[in-house]
């Protein structure tokens, strides 16, 4: 399979508005953003489309996150993993996370330009860590 010239990012979160907002930011950063509203939907789309992500941005509290990421390990795929919020201890102990970003809410949310800069920085960094095969 030929890799696209632009990074592919899967966005996995159950908040449609947030997925669309983040998809716009990732597109602006030069990525091909592919949404999924659940881990099951992400896995099905990866298999149907045959598209492996360079980066997975996900809500670490969704059902099936650990299983979805372990499938990537078993398939010898090691995309960068970015969680939206702090992952639960059980997930953090089994999966290495490249970065954690916080949702834009509260009194001082991360602005769109800040998100864009963080995403661009993540994409420029070499694969710093791989998922642990546990």
Residue pairs with C-beta under 8 A, 6 or more apart in sequence:
1 50
1 52
4 32
6 30
6 31
6 32
7 30
7 31
7 32
7 54
7 55
7 123
8 31
8 32
8 34
8 51
8 52
8 53
8 54
8 55
9 26
9 31
9 32
9 33
9 34
9 53
9 54
9 55
9 56
9 57
10 34
10 35
10 36
10 42
10 45
10 46
10 53
10 55
10 56
10 57
10 58
10 79
11 19
11 22
11 23
11 26
11 33
11 34
11 35
11 36
11 57
11 58
12 36
12 37
12 38
12 39
12 41
12 42
12 56
12 57
12 58
12 59
12 62
12 65
12 68
13 19
13 22
13 37
13 57
13 58
13 59
13 62
13 84
14 37
14 38
14 59
14 62
15 59
16 37
18 84
18 103
19 35
19 36
19 37
20 35
21 104
22 33
22 57
22 115
23 33
23 35
25 112
25 115
25 116
25 119
26 33
26 57
26 119
27 33
28 116
29 116
29 119
29 120
29 123
30 123
31 55
31 119
31 123
34 45
34 49
34 51
34 53
36 42
36 45
38 62
38 63
38 64
39 58
39 62
39 63
39 64
39 65
39 67
39 68
40 64
42 56
42 58
42 68
43 64
43 68
43 71
45 51
46 52
46 53
52 75
52 77
52 79
53 79
54 79
54 80
54 123
55 79
55 80
55 81
55 82
55 122
55 123
56 69
56 72
56 79
56 80
56 81
56 82
57 82
57 83
57 84
57 101
58 65
58 81
58 82
58 83
58 84
59 65
59 83
59 84
59 85
60 83
60 84
60 85
60 86
60 87
60 88
60 91
60 97
61 85
61 87
61 88
65 87
65 91
66 90
66 91
66 94
66 95
69 81
69 95
69 131
70 94
70 95
72 78
72 79
72 131
73 131
73 132
73 133
78 127
78 130
78 131
80 98
80 99
80 122
80 125
80 127
80 128
81 95
81 96
81 97
81 98
81 131
82 97
82 98
82 99
82 100
82 101
82 122
83 97
83 99
83 100
83 101
84 100
84 101
84 102
84 103
85 100
85 102
85 103
86 92
86 100
87 95
87 97
87 100
94 132
94 134
95 131
95 132
96 129
96 130
96 131
96 132
98 122
98 125
98 128
98 129
99 118
99 122
101 110
101 115
101 118
102 109
102 110
103 109
104 110
104 111
104 112
104 115
110 118
